[in-house]
Amino acid sequence: MKKYYQLLEKLPLFYRFEDHELESLLKCLNAKYAQYKKGQFLLMAGDTVSWVGIVLSGSVQVLKEDVQGNSMILTELGTGDLFAETFACAGIEKSPVIVVANTECDVLQIDYRRIITTCSSACVFHSRLIENMLRLLAQKNMLLNSRIDIVSKRTTREKVLAYLELQRAQKQSNRFDIPFSRQQLADYLCVERSALSRELSNMRDEGLLEFSKNHFVLLNTD
């Protein structure tokens, strides 16, 4: 797991931690390293949430199923992203979502109880860690608000534009790749794939954008 220390030091959760501090902290947190194959489930809806996950390599998707068994993609997480921290810190014992490996991935699992409570030795790391976690939760809340803003749009075009504008802002470029296939993007936007494909074609014909697979170029969306 030491090969990932350089990555971990750059993550917001471990902000202001030095290399030697990180090693001691991970032991204190009872951190465990796990590998998953593509399509393997990390969490199922109803599973007990006992750990917070950090994606070390690869990517995972967070899904929500309705009563008919239809899946909606809530988000896709890549290297350095956290998951399940909201449920753990909110005291939600059973996972309301599914987390599945979108590719082969390595994941760091941390006992959430050891994040939110100080250890018996009252090490100086914990106050810093809790502060970082609170900051992360606030940032996640802002991202959730962005997602709500996207899916609450009335038309397919408005949803597509809102999502692509968000991607442009995050990537700080008119040219960017999105992490979704067409079906995955349709699920994320809560629209039918045929309606999405039709709207993308219309927008391309109108000179608003160009695209090839998951690569997009925004031209003029004003």
trRosetta pair geometry for C-beta under 8 A, 3 or more apart (Angstrom, degrees):
i j d omega theta_ij theta_ji phi_ij phi_ji
1 4 5.8 -54 -175 33 61 109
1 5 7.8 90 133 -50 71 80
1 26 7.6 -177 124 165 141 158
1 31 7.7 148 177 119 162 116
1 33 4.6 -145 -82 -64 114 138
1 108 7.3 97 -147 -102 122 105
2 5 5.4 -13 -164 -22 55 117
2 23 7.8 11 -108 -99 94 107
4 7 4.9 -50 -168 41 71 117
4 8 5.8 74 134 -27 86 101
4 56 4.9 -38 -125 -149 148 123
4 106 7.5 -149 -70 115 143 136
4 108 7.3 -164 109 -54 154 125
5 8 5.5 -56 -144 38 34 112
5 9 6.3 39 158 -26 67 103
5 19 6.0 62 159 -138 132 89
5 22 5.9 131 -148 102 97 144
5 23 7.4 -12 -114 -65 131 84
6 9 6.0 -49 -150 27 29 114
6 10 7.2 22 153 -15 58 107
7 10 6.1 -70 -164 35 34 107
7 11 7.1 41 146 -36 68 102
7 56 6.6 115 91 -148 152 75
7 79 7.0 -86 -155 173 137 107
7 80 6.4 -132 177 -82 103 91
8 11 5.6 -46 -156 12 41 118
8 14 5.3 42 158 21 82 160
8 22 6.0 127 107 -161 125 140
8 54 7.5 65 -110 138 91 156
8 108 7.6 43 -93 -16 120 167
9 14 6.0 -93 -117 112 31 126
9 17 6.4 -133 -126 82 72 89
9 18 7.8 18 -128 -146 119 21
9 19 6.6 -32 -79 -80 137 67
9 22 6.2 -82 -80 -59 84 152
10 14 8.0 35 42 71 22 105
10 80 7.3 -53 92 -121 100 130
11 14 5.1 61 68 27 92 95
11 15 7.6 -108 102 -47 48 67
11 54 7.1 0 -132 -149 168 133
11 80 5.4 -172 -98 -155 101 91
12 15 5.4 -8 -155 -39 43 113
12 132 6.0 166 148 -169 71 101
12 135 6.5 -128 170 101 120 116
12 136 5.5 145 108 -82 126 98
12 139 7.5 4 129 16 173 156
13 54 7.3 -110 31 -94 152 130
13 82 6.5 105 -47 -62 135 137
13 129 7.2 24 175 -149 77 78
13 132 5.2 117 -149 133 34 126
13 133 6.5 41 -130 -79 86 67
13 136 6.1 7 -78 -52 78 148
14 17 4.4 -69 179 31 87 133
14 22 6.1 40 -162 -110 137 107
14 25 7.5 152 -124 89 104 156
14 129 7.8 -6 -101 -110 54 84
14 132 7.0 113 -50 165 16 171
15 128 8.0 -143 81 170 73 99
15 132 5.1 167 33 -112 100 122
15 135 7.9 -24 22 62 145 148
16 128 6.0 -119 85 -165 120 129
16 132 7.9 -155 31 -68 99 121
17 21 4.8 -138 -163 94 82 119
17 22 4.9 104 141 -70 123 84
17 25 6.5 -48 -144 -4 142 154
17 125 7.3 47 -111 -137 112 102
17 128 7.2 143 -68 123 88 138
18 21 4.6 89 55 10 76 108
18 22 6.9 -136 95 -14 37 88
19 22 5.7 -53 -149 27 29 114
19 23 7.0 29 156 -19 61 101
20 23 6.0 -48 -154 29 35 112
20 24 7.0 30 152 -11 63 106
21 24 5.9 -62 -156 41 36 108
21 25 6.0 37 150 -24 70 111
21 125 6.3 161 -179 -97 104 114
22 25 5.5 -55 -143 37 31 114
22 26 6.3 31 160 -21 66 104
23 26 6.1 -52 -147 32 27 109
23 27 6.9 26 153 -15 59 105
24 27 5.9 -58 -157 35 33 111
24 28 6.4 34 149 -20 67 108
24 123 7.5 -164 139 -160 117 153
24 125 7.1 -176 101 -42 103 148
25 28 5.4 -57 -150 37 34 114
25 29 6.1 24 155 -13 69 110
25 123 7.8 -172 -99 118 69 144
25 125 4.7 -164 -99 -175 104 158
25 129 7.0 156 -155 -69 129 132
26 29 5.7 -58 -141 44 32 107
26 31 4.1 -57 -165 24 86 138
26 110 7.9 -99 -136 -105 68 104
27 30 7.6 30 179 -73 33 36
27 31 7.5 -63 -62 25 23 92
28 114 6.6 171 138 175 72 126
28 119 5.5 -94 -165 -46 109 155
28 123 6.1 -86 -111 28 157 152
28 125 6.7 139 50 64 158 141
28 126 7.8 -115 139 -65 143 95
29 110 4.8 -20 156 -151 125 103
29 111 6.1 178 173 43 65 84
29 114 4.7 160 -134 109 54 129
29 115 6.5 41 -130 -68 111 73
30 110 7.3 121 74 -152 67 54
30 111 4.5 23 67 -1 118 128
30 114 5.8 140 18 -7 99 159
31 108 5.7 -8 -170 -176 112 102
31 109 6.9 150 -157 78 58 48
31 110 5.0 -20 -101 -96 82 78
31 111 7.8 -120 -72 4 42 76
32 51 7.8 -55 39 -132 107 155
32 108 7.4 150 76 -160 40 54
32 109 4.7 -20 63 62 92 102
32 110 8.0 -179 22 -74 67 36
33 56 7.9 -5 -137 -7 91 156
33 106 6.9 -13 -169 -172 93 101
33 107 7.7 148 -158 81 47 47
33 108 6.2 -27 -101 -104 61 65
33 109 7.7 -165 -74 19 14 82
34 106 7.4 155 84 -159 45 55
34 107 5.0 -23 68 66 94 94
34 108 7.8 162 23 -94 78 18
34 109 5.7 39 -2 -16 121 117
35 104 7.5 1 -176 -176 93 89
35 105 7.5 173 -152 92 55 43
35 106 5.5 -26 -101 -103 73 70
35 107 7.6 168 -89 20 25 76
36 40 4.4 -151 -169 76 95 126
36 42 6.1 -56 -80 -74 160 92
36 58 7.8 -149 67 87 92 156
36 60 7.9 45 73 -90 148 109
36 101 4.2 -171 122 -62 122 143
36 104 7.0 177 92 -151 57 49
36 105 5.3 -6 58 60 99 85
36 106 7.9 177 20 -86 73 24
36 107 6.5 26 -4 -2 113 118
37 40 4.8 93 58 -22 71 123
37 101 6.4 141 92 82 29 153
37 104 5.7 -23 -130 -105 45 81
38 101 5.5 -131 -117 116 31 106
38 102 6.9 -22 -137 138 85 22
38 103 5.4 -27 -93 -143 102 26
38 104 5.6 -55 -39 -49 82 59
39 100 6.7 -15 -151 179 29 112
39 101 6.3 -36 23 70 23 92
40 100 7.1 164 84 -156 32 71
40 101 4.9 21 52 19 78 125
41 44 5.4 32 164 -62 144 86
41 98 6.6 -65 -137 -166 109 95
41 99 7.1 108 -165 79 66 57
41 100 5.3 -41 -103 -102 60 78
41 101 7.8 -125 -72 1 17 80
42 53 6.5 34 166 -88 142 164
42 60 6.2 -17 1 -136 141 144
42 83 8.0 80 102 86 144 138
42 99 4.3 -52 65 104 107 108
42 100 6.8 -169 10 -93 82 23
42 101 6.5 110 -37 -47 100 80
42 107 6.6 90 -124 -30 135 173
43 47 5.1 -145 -159 55 77 141
43 49 7.3 26 -136 -97 138 80
43 84 6.7 141 -45 -80 159 126
43 95 4.8 -178 167 -120 124 174
43 97 7.1 52 102 91 120 73
43 98 6.6 -177 95 -149 74 36
43 99 4.2 49 37 29 97 105
44 47 4.8 108 56 -33 71 112
44 95 7.0 128 86 73 34 130
44 98 5.8 2 -131 -116 44 85
45 65 6.5 -110 -16 32 151 109
45 94 7.9 48 175 156 55 95
45 95 5.9 -127 -123 103 36 89
45 96 6.2 9 -137 -172 92 24
45 97 6.2 -100 -88 150 86 2
45 98 5.5 -51 -33 -58 85 79
46 94 5.4 -19 -143 -171 36 115
46 95 6.6 -39 28 59 20 78
47 94 6.9 140 69 -153 29 65
47 95 4.8 5 57 20 83 121
48 93 6.1 -30 -138 168 75 82
48 94 6.4 -45 -94 -97 44 58
48 95 7.7 -5 56 -13 3 87
49 84 5.5 -175 -149 -165 113 113
49 87 4.7 -96 -152 117 176 127
49 88 5.6 -136 141 -75 117 74
49 92 6.3 38 32 99 144 79
49 93 6.3 -171 38 -169 87 27
49 94 6.9 165 -7 -119 92 6
49 95 5.1 124 -62 -64 101 82
49 112 7.3 14 142 4 90 149
50 111 6.9 -31 155 -131 82 69
50 112 6.9 -164 170 19 32 101
50 113 8.0 -27 -163 -15 71 100
51 84 6.9 49 97 103 54 147
51 88 7.6 -60 133 -88 8 140
51 109 4.3 21 158 -175 150 96
51 110 5.9 143 -162 66 89 36
51 111 5.8 -51 -103 -91 83 35
51 112 6.0 177 -127 -24 24 86
52 82 6.3 -6 173 -165 105 108
52 83 7.5 166 -165 80 64 41
52 84 5.3 -166 -121 87 51 96
52 85 4.6 48 -133 -84 122 78
52 88 5.4 -84 -67 9 94 158
52 109 7.4 147 71 -156 40 51
52 110 4.9 -26 60 63 91 97
52 112 4.9 108 -28 -85 96 93
52 115 6.4 13 9 -19 140 154
53 60 7.9 2 124 26 144 162
53 82 6.7 145 84 -158 55 55
53 83 4.8 -14 64 59 106 89
53 84 5.5 75 11 22 91 118
53 99 7.3 148 34 153 156 163
53 107 5.1 -21 -159 -172 107 120
53 108 7.0 139 -158 73 53 52
53 109 5.8 -22 -99 -99 71 67
53 110 7.8 180 -80 19 24 77
54 80 7.3 -23 -174 -152 94 25
54 81 7.4 169 -150 87 56 34
54 82 5.5 -27 -97 -98 70 70
54 107 6.7 147 71 -162 46 65
54 108 4.3 -12 56 56 103 104
54 110 7.1 43 -9 -10 106 112
55 58 6.7 -119 -169 75 106 71
55 59 6.7 38 -166 -116 151 37
55 60 6.0 -151 -91 6 125 105
55 77 5.4 163 -15 129 145 104
55 78 6.2 -160 107 152 147 19
55 79 5.7 -120 116 -104 100 28
55 80 6.6 -32 74 27 86 25
55 81 5.0 14 28 54 118 81
55 82 7.9 -143 5 -74 78 23
55 83 7.4 57 -34 -4 97 107
55 105 6.1 -47 -147 -172 93 129
55 106 7.8 107 -168 78 52 55
55 107 6.0 -34 -105 -105 47 79
56 79 6.8 1 158 -137 21 79
56 105 7.5 135 54 176 70 79
56 106 4.1 -53 69 99 115 101
56 107 6.3 -168 7 -92 92 21
56 108 5.7 95 -49 -23 112 93
57 79 5.8 12 -108 -99 37 105
57 104 8.0 -9 112 112 102 78
57 105 5.9 -177 90 -145 62 60
57 106 4.6 42 35 29 97 101
58 78 7.7 -146 117 -143 30 63
58 79 7.4 112 39 -67 31 81
58 101 6.7 1 141 -159 139 97
58 102 7.3 167 164 66 93 76
58 103 4.2 -152 -153 85 98 101
58 104 5.4 -135 -94 93 142 46
58 105 2.8 -131 76 -92 136 79
58 106 6.7 128 14 12 109 58
59 76 5.9 20 173 174 123 99
59 77 6.3 166 -157 86 74 47
59 78 4.6 -29 -100 -99 98 69
59 79 7.7 -65 -75 -30 71 62
59 101 7.8 118 88 -164 47 57
59 102 4.5 -36 99 60 94 120
59 103 5.3 62 38 18 80 105
59 105 6.4 -146 28 -84 21 130
59 179 6.9 -164 -162 -160 160 129
60 76 7.4 175 89 -155 39 60
60 77 5.2 -10 60 59 85 99
60 83 6.8 -84 84 -11 135 156
60 99 5.5 22 163 -178 131 91
60 100 6.5 161 -160 81 83 34
60 101 5.5 -53 -104 -105 82 41
60 102 5.7 169 -120 -1 19 90
60 105 6.1 -93 -53 31 88 172
60 107 7.7 38 -41 -83 138 125
61 73 5.8 -59 -170 -134 118 101
61 75 7.5 180 -151 94 58 42
61 76 5.1 -29 -102 -104 76 76
61 77 7.6 173 -90 18 26 74
61 99 7.4 172 85 -149 43 50
61 100 5.5 -16 58 61 90 87
61 102 4.9 95 -24 -63 96 112
61 184 7.7 -106 -118 -142 144 123
62 73 7.4 99 74 -164 55 60
62 74 4.5 -56 103 62 101 111
62 75 5.1 15 42 53 113 80
62 76 7.6 -159 16 -81 74 30
62 77 6.8 58 -22 -13 103 110
62 83 6.3 -173 -74 -137 122 131
62 97 5.3 17 -175 155 92 142
62 98 7.3 151 -160 79 46 51
62 99 5.5 -18 -102 -99 69 76
63 71 4.8 -18 -170 -163 126 110
63 72 6.7 142 -159 70 70 42
63 73 5.9 -42 -101 -101 75 49
63 74 6.6 -179 -103 3 18 89
63 97 6.4 151 73 -173 42 88
63 98 4.3 -23 65 65 99 104
63 99 7.6 177 20 -80 76 28
63 100 6.5 8 1 8 121 111
64 71 7.2 137 71 -155 38 59
64 72 5.0 -24 63 61 90 96
64 74 5.6 78 -15 -48 104 111
64 96 7.3 5 -119 135 99 86
64 97 5.4 -56 -81 -116 75 87
64 98 7.3 178 -79 19 27 84
65 69 5.9 -16 -170 -143 118 34
65 70 6.7 149 -151 72 67 36
65 71 5.3 -34 -92 -93 77 65
65 72 7.7 171 -86 15 28 73
65 98 6.7 50 -19 -11 103 125
66 69 7.2 -52 70 15 66 17
66 70 5.1 0 36 54 107 90
66 72 7.3 62 -30 -13 94 109
71 98 7.6 -58 -129 46 113 136
71 187 6.6 1 106 -153 78 140
72 187 5.4 -177 -136 177 48 90
72 188 7.5 125 -179 -95 74 29
72 190 6.5 11 -135 -88 124 84
73 76 6.9 -4 -178 -49 123 86
73 180 7.2 150 95 -113 164 121
73 184 5.5 43 -24 -164 160 80
73 187 4.6 87 5 107 96 115
73 188 4.5 -43 78 -75 109 78
74 97 6.5 -50 6 -133 147 140
74 147 7.5 31 -169 -165 69 159
74 188 7.9 145 -106 -125 5 76
75 143 7.9 44 -102 146 146 127
75 147 7.4 -78 -70 -88 101 144
75 188 7.9 87 -89 -128 35 111
76 102 6.3 22 -143 -36 107 161
76 179 4.4 -150 84 117 146 139
76 180 6.8 -174 -14 -68 142 80
76 184 7.7 36 -53 170 130 135
77 81 3.7 -145 -166 98 101 147
77 82 7.7 -114 -155 58 143 21
77 83 5.7 -134 -6 -53 169 116
78 81 5.7 90 53 -5 44 121
78 179 7.1 -140 -48 -108 116 144
82 85 5.0 13 147 -16 127 129
82 136 6.6 30 34 177 148 143
83 99 5.9 126 138 -115 150 142
84 87 5.4 -53 -161 41 62 112
84 88 5.8 63 144 -25 82 106
84 95 7.1 -48 -117 -107 103 109
84 99 7.2 -62 -51 -36 104 152
84 112 7.6 -114 127 -65 102 133
85 88 5.6 -57 -144 39 33 113
85 89 6.0 22 163 -11 69 111
85 112 7.2 168 -124 -117 57 116
85 115 8.0 -71 -134 104 97 167
85 133 6.9 -149 -173 -151 130 100
85 136 6.8 -10 113 114 158 130
85 137 7.0 -130 124 -81 113 87
85 140 7.6 180 76 -36 112 161
86 89 6.3 -63 -144 43 24 101
86 90 6.0 14 160 -11 63 117
86 92 7.9 12 119 25 71 128
86 137 6.6 132 -100 -128 75 92
86 140 6.2 -139 -68 121 117 153
87 90 5.9 -67 -142 44 25 105
87 92 4.0 -83 -157 68 81 117
87 95 6.3 15 -157 -110 174 62
87 96 7.3 -177 -101 13 126 89
88 92 7.6 -65 -51 51 21 78
88 112 3.5 -116 -170 -147 140 162
88 115 7.5 58 129 50 136 131
88 116 7.5 -175 138 -21 98 129
89 112 7.2 -127 -54 -173 60 122
89 115 7.9 -71 -79 98 93 122
89 116 6.1 156 -114 -81 77 136
89 133 6.9 167 -85 158 141 123
89 137 6.3 -83 74 -89 161 140
92 95 7.7 96 127 -95 110 32
92 96 7.0 -50 172 -17 142 103
95 98 7.8 109 132 -79 125 33
95 99 7.7 -87 -169 -5 148 100
101 104 6.9 30 168 -110 133 21
101 105 5.0 -160 -137 20 105 113
102 105 7.6 58 46 -37 65 130
110 114 7.1 -117 170 67 87 107
110 115 6.2 74 133 -54 122 115
111 114 4.5 61 89 9 104 111
111 115 7.4 179 96 -16 56 82
112 115 5.3 -49 -155 26 47 115
112 116 6.5 18 160 -3 76 107
113 116 6.7 -70 -146 46 29 92
113 117 5.9 -16 171 22 69 117
114 117 6.8 -67 -118 58 26 83
114 119 6.8 25 -149 -76 90 95
115 129 6.3 -126 -151 142 73 123
115 130 7.3 140 161 -87 70 68
115 133 6.1 112 165 -75 118 154
116 130 6.7 97 -127 -112 46 101
116 133 7.4 -114 -85 99 75 164
117 126 8.0 -41 118 -161 29 139
118 122 5.5 29 159 -117 128 61
118 123 7.6 -177 -164 39 88 62
118 126 4.5 138 -114 108 75 163
118 127 7.6 9 -93 -53 114 71
119 122 6.8 -146 74 -53 66 25
119 123 5.8 16 49 9 119 99
119 126 6.4 -174 3 -56 83 138
122 126 7.5 -98 -158 29 43 132
123 126 5.9 108 74 -15 79 96
124 127 6.9 -50 -170 28 51 104
124 128 7.2 42 144 -8 71 112
125 128 5.9 -74 -164 45 41 110
125 129 5.8 38 148 -25 79 113
126 129 5.4 -55 -141 37 35 113
126 130 6.1 34 161 -19 69 104
127 130 5.9 -51 -145 36 30 110
127 131 6.5 34 153 -20 61 106
128 131 5.8 -55 -152 35 30 114
128 132 6.5 29 151 -17 64 106
129 132 5.7 -56 -151 36 32 111
129 133 6.3 33 152 -21 66 105
130 133 5.5 -51 -146 35 33 113
130 134 6.5 37 154 -21 64 102
131 134 5.9 -53 -152 32 30 111
131 135 6.7 30 151 -17 62 105
132 135 5.7 -56 -153 35 34 113
132 136 6.4 36 150 -21 66 105
133 136 5.5 -53 -149 35 35 114
133 137 6.4 36 154 -21 66 103
134 137 5.8 -51 -148 33 32 112
134 138 6.6 34 153 -19 62 104
135 138 5.8 -55 -154 34 32 113
135 139 6.6 31 150 -17 64 106
136 139 5.6 -57 -151 37 34 111
136 140 6.3 36 152 -21 68 104
137 140 5.6 -50 -146 35 33 113
137 141 6.5 40 151 -24 63 102
138 141 5.6 -51 -153 30 32 115
138 142 6.9 34 149 -19 62 101
139 142 5.6 -51 -155 31 37 113
139 143 6.7 36 148 -17 66 102
140 143 5.6 -53 -151 36 37 112
140 144 6.4 41 149 -22 67 103
141 144 5.5 -49 -148 33 33 114
141 145 6.6 38 151 -21 63 101
142 145 5.6 -50 -153 32 34 113
142 146 6.8 38 148 -21 63 101
143 146 5.5 -50 -154 31 37 115
143 147 6.6 39 148 -20 66 101
144 147 5.6 -51 -151 34 36 112
144 148 6.4 37 151 -19 66 103
145 148 5.6 -51 -148 35 34 113
145 149 6.4 39 151 -23 64 104
146 149 5.6 -53 -151 33 32 114
146 150 6.6 33 151 -21 64 103
146 166 5.9 114 180 -125 126 140
147 150 5.7 -53 -152 32 34 112
147 151 6.4 13 161 -3 69 108
148 151 6.5 -63 -141 45 28 96
148 152 5.8 26 162 -22 65 118
149 152 6.1 -62 -141 36 22 111
149 153 7.6 44 154 -43 55 87
149 162 6.5 -153 124 -175 91 138
150 153 6.4 -42 -176 -5 34 111
150 159 5.8 79 172 -149 77 73
150 162 4.5 178 -117 111 73 124
150 163 5.2 73 -143 -69 134 79
150 166 7.0 -57 -73 -14 123 144
150 189 6.9 -95 148 -121 110 75
151 159 6.6 43 -107 -128 37 116
151 189 6.6 178 -101 -158 77 43
151 190 5.1 67 -145 15 109 128
153 158 3.6 -160 176 116 130 113
153 159 4.5 -173 64 -68 126 66
153 162 5.6 -172 -42 -8 144 143
154 158 6.1 48 48 38 64 150
155 158 4.6 97 58 6 83 102
155 159 7.0 -146 96 -5 45 86
156 159 5.7 -58 -151 37 33 112
156 160 6.3 33 154 -20 68 106
156 189 7.4 77 -143 140 71 135
156 191 4.9 98 -114 -134 99 154
156 195 5.0 -150 -83 146 159 111
156 196 6.3 -144 -167 -87 125 54
156 199 4.7 -154 116 -44 120 158
157 160 5.7 -55 -146 36 32 111
157 161 6.2 27 158 -15 66 109
157 199 5.2 -153 -76 -160 73 126
157 202 7.8 -66 -91 83 116 125
157 203 6.9 153 -131 -67 99 116
158 161 5.9 -56 -144 40 28 108
158 162 6.2 30 157 -21 64 109
159 162 5.9 -56 -145 36 27 111
159 163 6.4 25 157 -16 63 108
159 189 4.6 110 148 -163 131 113
159 190 7.6 -128 -140 53 157 81
159 191 6.4 167 69 -33 154 130
160 163 6.0 -61 -152 38 27 108
160 164 6.2 18 158 -12 66 112
160 189 6.8 7 -72 -121 60 158
160 196 7.0 144 -80 -141 118 81
160 199 5.9 178 -14 119 152 130
160 200 6.8 -161 -145 -77 153 77
160 203 7.2 -140 110 -28 144 157
161 164 5.9 -58 -140 43 30 106
161 165 6.0 32 160 -21 66 108
161 221 5.8 155 -143 -164 111 131
162 165 5.9 -54 -144 36 26 111
162 166 6.5 29 154 -21 60 106
163 166 5.8 -57 -155 33 30 112
163 167 6.6 29 150 -17 65 105
163 185 7.8 136 132 -159 162 99
163 188 7.5 99 -121 116 147 119
163 189 6.3 -77 -38 -88 147 108
164 167 5.5 -50 -148 36 37 113
164 168 6.3 41 151 -22 66 102
164 178 7.9 -71 -104 -67 71 132
164 209 7.1 -48 -178 -98 164 152
164 216 6.1 -111 -134 141 115 158
164 218 6.0 144 150 -78 120 118
164 221 7.6 175 93 -79 121 160
165 168 5.5 -49 -147 34 34 114
165 169 6.5 35 153 -19 64 104
165 218 7.6 99 -87 -109 58 160
165 221 6.8 -141 -76 99 103 156
166 169 5.7 -54 -150 36 32 111
166 170 6.3 28 154 -16 65 108
167 170 5.8 -57 -145 39 31 109
167 171 6.0 11 163 -2 68 113
167 176 5.3 -174 150 94 109 148
167 178 5.9 -55 -114 -92 155 94
167 216 7.4 70 96 60 146 134
168 171 6.3 -65 -137 50 25 96
168 172 7.8 94 164 -81 54 11
168 173 6.8 -125 -149 77 67 38
168 174 6.1 15 -134 -107 116 42
168 176 6.5 -160 -92 2 51 136
168 218 5.6 -33 -80 12 139 147
169 172 7.2 18 -175 -73 28 53
171 176 4.1 142 42 -102 171 134
173 176 5.7 138 80 -58 100 93
174 217 5.9 46 136 -161 92 67
174 218 4.7 -120 -156 57 86 85
174 219 7.5 95 179 -76 132 31
175 215 7.5 4 -170 -177 84 94
175 216 7.4 180 -143 92 44 50
175 217 5.0 -7 -99 -103 78 83
176 215 7.6 -176 99 -148 29 59
176 216 6.1 -15 65 60 72 89
177 214 5.3 54 -163 119 83 97
177 215 5.2 -35 -96 -95 77 67
177 216 7.6 144 -104 15 27 75
178 185 6.8 53 122 -91 143 119
178 214 5.1 -127 58 -173 74 94
178 216 6.4 35 -18 -2 106 120
179 184 8.0 -85 114 121 69 142
179 214 7.3 76 -88 -175 6 143
180 184 3.8 -149 -156 99 94 111
180 185 4.1 133 115 -61 137 77
180 188 6.0 -89 -96 -6 158 139
180 214 6.6 162 69 -124 46 118
181 184 4.6 91 46 11 74 106
181 185 6.9 -138 90 -7 35 87
181 214 7.0 -72 -95 -70 38 114
182 185 5.8 -55 -146 36 28 110
182 186 6.4 31 154 -20 63 105
182 193 5.9 81 137 -151 100 104
182 196 6.5 160 -172 103 88 129
182 197 6.3 31 -164 -75 136 96
183 186 5.6 -52 -149 35 32 114
183 187 6.4 33 152 -18 65 104
183 193 5.4 -23 -104 -95 64 133
184 187 5.6 -52 -149 36 33 112
184 188 6.3 35 151 -22 65 105
185 188 5.5 -52 -146 35 33 114
185 189 6.2 18 159 -7 67 110
185 196 6.4 150 104 -173 103 154
186 189 6.1 -65 -144 46 27 100
186 191 5.4 -102 -154 78 75 75
186 192 6.4 -28 -167 146 128 16
186 193 4.2 -88 -44 -85 168 63
186 195 7.7 120 -133 59 111 84
186 196 4.5 -126 -92 -10 94 149
187 190 7.4 25 -177 -75 32 40
189 196 6.8 127 58 -97 140 122
191 195 5.2 -110 167 82 109 122
191 196 5.3 128 99 -58 121 95
192 195 4.4 86 65 7 93 106
192 196 6.9 -160 92 -8 47 85
193 196 5.5 -56 -149 36 35 114
193 197 6.2 33 156 -18 69 105
194 197 5.9 -53 -145 37 30 109
194 198 6.3 31 155 -19 63 108
195 198 5.8 -55 -146 38 30 112
195 199 6.3 26 157 -17 64 109
196 199 5.9 -60 -148 38 28 107
196 200 6.3 27 156 -19 65 107
197 200 5.8 -54 -146 36 29 111
197 201 6.4 30 155 -18 63 107
198 201 5.9 -57 -152 36 29 111
198 202 6.4 30 152 -19 65 107
199 202 5.5 -52 -146 36 34 113
199 203 6.2 33 155 -18 66 106
200 203 5.8 -56 -146 38 30 110
200 204 6.4 32 153 -20 64 105
200 209 7.7 -69 -155 78 74 125
200 211 6.4 -49 -176 36 120 147
201 204 5.7 -54 -149 35 31 112
201 205 6.4 31 153 -19 65 106
202 205 5.7 -56 -149 37 31 111
202 206 6.3 23 154 -14 65 110
203 206 5.7 -58 -145 42 32 109
203 208 4.3 -69 -175 58 87 127
203 209 5.4 15 133 30 112 102
204 207 7.8 49 177 -65 32 22
204 208 7.2 -86 -74 51 25 78
204 209 6.0 -66 -87 78 64 71
204 210 6.3 87 -130 -106 97 44
204 211 6.7 -101 -82 21 121 90
207 219 5.9 -96 164 96 69 147
207 220 6.4 8 127 41 93 112
208 218 7.5 -34 157 -151 70 67
208 219 6.0 169 172 54 20 99
208 220 6.1 -101 -123 70 51 64
208 221 5.5 74 -163 -90 100 70
209 216 6.1 -16 -177 -167 124 96
209 217 6.2 156 -163 82 71 56
209 218 5.3 -33 -105 -110 97 47
209 219 5.7 -168 -89 7 34 90
209 221 7.3 26 -54 -68 98 103
210 216 7.3 150 84 -159 52 49
210 217 4.3 0 56 54 97 109
210 219 6.7 78 -11 -41 87 115
211 215 6.4 160 -154 87 62 55
211 216 4.7 -14 -102 -104 96 69
211 217 7.1 -164 -72 21 51 68
212 215 5.1 -7 62 59 81 106
218 221 5.7 -41 -168 -21 111 120
